[in-house]
Amino acid sequence: MPIQSQEDSGAAPGPWQAFPMRLQAAFLPLLFVVLHGALLIVGGRHAWLVSLIFLTLAPLMAGAACLYRARQGGFARGWLALAIAMLLWAGGMAGNLFSGIVLDSWSGVGALSMLLFILYGVPIILVLAVPEREPWPVRLIDAALALALGYLFFRHTFALASMADTSAANVVSLRLMFDIENLYIVLFALIRFHASANSAQRAFFGSLAIYALLYLATAAFINHLHSDVYYGQWPDLAIGLPFLILAGLALAESGGAVSRASRGFEQVVRAGGPLMLPATLLTVSAVLVRTHPLHAIAGCAAAILGYGLRTIWVQVRHLDVHDRLERLTLVDPLTGLGNRRQFDDSLRREWARARRTGQGVALLMIDVDHFKMLNDAYGHPVGDRRLHEVAEALAGCATRGADIVVRYGGEEFAAIVPAVTPEQATLLAEVMRIAVERLDLPSPAPAGRVTVSIGVGHIDHVAGDDVAALTAAADAALYEAKQRGRNRTMAHAAAR
């Protein structure tokens, strides 16, 4: 008997499936907190163990929910980083659990747990600070800055050991480190949320901002008001709440309209985003100045050097992109020759050079004969191929580095030939005409093959700024070549 789906069989969904995902996401954290509280009541002297287990499970649940969300698509990189952060936090709590059960609060495990609690923020700061689609060298620099930040946390935490056996001054320093990290995450998340135009990114940064605000408030509440109370008390219910809310946000559906931030704000965030990691590194270094001056100096140097290298790389890349775009604006995409803009710029430049040096300059205007007839008979794709082949032949004849061949427009080409006599310019034009003729490209024209007519304009001595005289001479010579039957070269001297 074939298996039918619920929809095909008409069977009603189960009671759990009937709840929308958002209600499920809200119900699970509530159930978790109620169960935690109930077991605290009945746990007695083992209530601390109950809390440590639940506070290890809470970030694990949040991490699993983030991994699930990452697999669903939509800014998977962010959700994956958040999942890694949750695993680090769960590892810190698991260290406390292990220490309490097996090692009777060995200080090394306590310090390692605290390190994991602080390091949990590094992947979050990294995803907040590094823009999308950055090239691998820039990502490598950002990763190095994140590692430097993690190393400073490492040195600071292990130097101060655990909260249980350190001095009051060190406890204050550790709390300050936590507060700085949590505050930076909140600020960065809110900025990225308001600057995100993409709905998937906006959903992620919005969820992260809510979680980060709750975590900031909870951490401040525990660290500053209840730090002397061991696990197994009612404040423990608040510790797990941010993770449970994050799990709910990760499982909840996303969507809806995106209110786009102003273009200026988006650009400011994109430009200033790379400052997040160096700024965090500088702040942490400032906290370490009294206790670890050498590490503080190294942290400041790493922040400045890393941001400097990143800025240099990005600037070089932008200059390269600008140069390529500039070249594209000067190149005809069909033939690969220079375009009309390059022709105008080059002609003005060579005209000014000829006036300085006292040498002559020639302009060749080249027109493909009966090109409209060829296009009508063979079609535009064939016509485009013929133009490309003619362009290659013409460019192959201009062997001097100073000679410039461009596509002037349509089926017309031009060549700027500096520092030549009229005879040399006319000879080059003849070489070009014969080169095209020898291609023996079929054409419906009377000659039966593709040919060109060339008009040569030349001026011996440049006196003024107006290049129109040279252009007019070349145009007049081209017109005469066409009038005399095409597939020929004519030359005119430009009026001075």
C-alpha positions, 0 to 999 in steps of 0.5 A, spaced: 500 500 500 503 506 498 504 511 503 500 518 503 503 524 505 498 528 510 496 533 505 494 527 500 490 523 506 487 529 508 489 527 516 489 533 521 496 535 523 499 533 530 498 537 535 505 540 535 505 541 528 499 545 528 503 550 532 506 556 528 514 556 528 514 562 532 510 559 537 514 553 537 520 558 538 517 561 544 514 555 547 521 551 548 525 557 552 519 557 556 519 550 557 526 550 559 526 555 564 520 552 567 524 545 568 530 549 570 526 552 576 523 546 578 529 542 578 532 548 582 527 547 587 527 539 588 535 539 587 537 541 594 544 541 595 545 538 588 542 545 585 549 547 583 549 541 579 542 542 576 544 549 574 551 547 571 548 542 566 542 547 564 547 552 563 551 548 559 545 545 555 542 553 553 548 555 549 548 548 546 541 549 544 542 556 541 548 553 537 544 547 534 539 552 532 544 557 529 547 551 525 540 549 523 539 556 521 545 556 517 543 550 513 537 553 511 541 559 507 541 566 508 547 569 511 550 562 513 557 565 514 553 569 520 549 564 523 555 559 523 560 564 527 554 565 532 554 557 533 561 557 534 561 562 539 555 558 542 560 552 543 565 556 546 561 559 551 558 552 552 565 549 553 566 554 558 560 552 562 562 545 561 569 546 564 566 549 570 561 543 571 567 538 570 571 542 575 566 542 580 564 534 579 571 531 578 577 536 580 574 540 586 575 547 583 582 546 580 584 553 578 587 551 571 580 549 569 577 555 572 582 560 568 580 556 561 573 556 562 573 564 563 578 564 557 572 560 553 567 565 556 571 571 553 573 568 546 566 566 545 566 574 542 571 573 537 567 570 532 562 574 533 566 581 532 569 578 526 563 577 523 561 584 525 567 587 522 569 583 516 564 586 510 562 580 505 566 578 499 572 581 501 578 578 497 582 573 501 588 577 503 584 582 507 580 576 510 587 574 512 589 580 515 582 581 519 583 573 521 590 575 524 587 581 528 582 577 531 587 572 533 591 578 536 585 580 540 584 572 542 591 572 544 590 578 549 584 575 552 588 569 553 594 572 556 589 577 561 585 571 563 590 566 565 594 571 568 588 573 573 586 566 573 579 565 575 574 569 579 574 565 585 582 566 587 584 572 584 584 579 588 579 584 588 583 589 583 583 583 578 576 581 579 574 588 577 579 588 571 576 581 568 569 584 569 571 590 565 574 586 560 567 582 559 563 589 559 567 592 554 567 586 549 559 585 550 558 593 549 562 593 543 558 587 540 551 590 542 554 597 538 556 593 532 550 589 531 545 595 532 550 599 527 550 593 522 542 592 523 540 599 521 545 599 515 543 592 512 539 592 506 539 585 505 533 581 508 537 575 510 543 579 513 538 584 517 534 578 520 541 576 522 544 582 525 537 584 528 537 577 532 544 578 534 542 585 536 537 582 541 541 577 543 547 581 545 542 586 549 540 581 553 546 578 554 549 585 556 544 586 561 544 579 564 552 579 564 552 586 568 547 583 573 551 577 574 558 580 574 556 586 578 550 584 583 551 576 584 558 575 582 559 572 590 553 567 589 555 560 587 551 556 582 544 553 584 540 560 585 535 563 582 539 568 578 541 562 574 535 562 570 537 569 568 543 567 565 540 562 560 535 566 558 539 570 552 541 563 549 534 561 549 531 567 546 537 566 541 535 559 539 528 562 538 530 567 534 534 562 530 528 558 529 523 563 527 521 565 520 524 571 517 521 575 512 517 581 511 519 588 508 526 591 509 526 598 511 532 601 507 537 605 511 540 611 507 545 610 502 550 615 506 549 611 512 550 604 508 556 607 505 559 610 512 558 603 515 561 599 509 567 604 510 568 604 517 566 597 518 574 595 518 575 599 524 571 595 528 576 589 530 582 594 530 578 599 535 576 593 539 584 591 539 586 598 542 580 598 547 583 591 550 590 593 549 588 600 553 585 595 559 592 591 559 596 597 560 597 597 567 598 589 568 601 587 561 604 593 558 608 589 553 602 586 551 598 592 551 604 595 546 604 589 542 596 590 541 596 597 539 602 596 534 598 590 531 591 594 531 595 600 527 599 595 523 593 591 521 589 596 519 594 600 515 596 594 511 588 592 510 587 600 508 593 599 503 591 593 500 584 595 499 586 602 496 591 598 491 585 594 489 581 600 488 586 603 484 586 597 480 579 597 479 579 604 477 584 603 472 581 597 469 574 601 469 578 607 466 581 603 460 574 600 459 572 607 458 577 608 452 576 601 449 571 599 443 569 592 446 567 589 439 574 590 436 579 591 442 581 598 439 581 604 442 574 608 442 572 615 440 574 618 447 581 615 446 581 618 439 579 625 442 584 625 448 590 622 443 589 627 438 589 633 443 595 630 446 599 629 439 597 635 437 600 639 443 606 635 442 607 636 435 606 644 437 612 643 442 616 639 438 615 642 431 614 636 428 608 634 423 602 629 425 598 625 420 591 623 421 588 617 417 580 616 416 579 609 414 572 607 412 570 600 410 567 600 403 559 598 402 559 596 409 551 597 409 551 592 403 555 587 407 550 587 413 544 587 409 546 581 405 550 577 411 547 579 417 550 583 423 554 577 426 558 577 420 558 584 419 561 584 427 566 579 425 568 583 419 569 589 423 574 585 428 578 582 422 579 589 419 581 592 426 586 587 427 589 588 420 589 595 421 593 595 428 598 590 425 600 595 420 601 600 425 608 598 428 611 604 431 609 605 439 607 612 438 601 610 432 594 609 435 589 606 431 582 606 434 575 605 432 572 612 430 564 609 430 560 604 426 564 602 420 569 607 420 576 607 423 582 612 425 589 612 425 593 618 429 601 618 426 605 623 429 612 625 427 611 623 420 612 626 413 606 627 408 609 621 404 610 617 410 603 617 412 600 616 405 605 610 405 602 607 411 595 608 409 597 604 403 600 599 407 593 598 411 589 598 405 593 593 401 593 589 408 585 589 408 584 587 401 589 581 402 584 578 407 580 576 402 574 577 406 567 575 402 563 581 401 557 583 396 560 589 394 562 590 387 569 588 388 567 581 391 571 582 398 572 587 403 576 593 402 577 600 405 578 607 403 583 612 406 583 619 407 590 622 409 590 629 413 597 632 414 600 638 417 607 640 417 607 645 423 602 646 428 601 653 431 594 653 434 590 649 439 584 647 434 585 640 431 579 641 426 583 643 420 587 636 421 580 633 422 577 636 416 583 635 411 582 627 413 575 627 412 576 631 405 581 626 403 576 620 405 570 623 401 575 624 395 577 617 395 570 614 395 568 619 390 574 616 385 571 609 386 573 607 393 579 602 395 584 607 394 588 612 398 587 620 398 591 625 401 590 632 403 594 637 407 591 641 413 590 649 412 595 652 417 
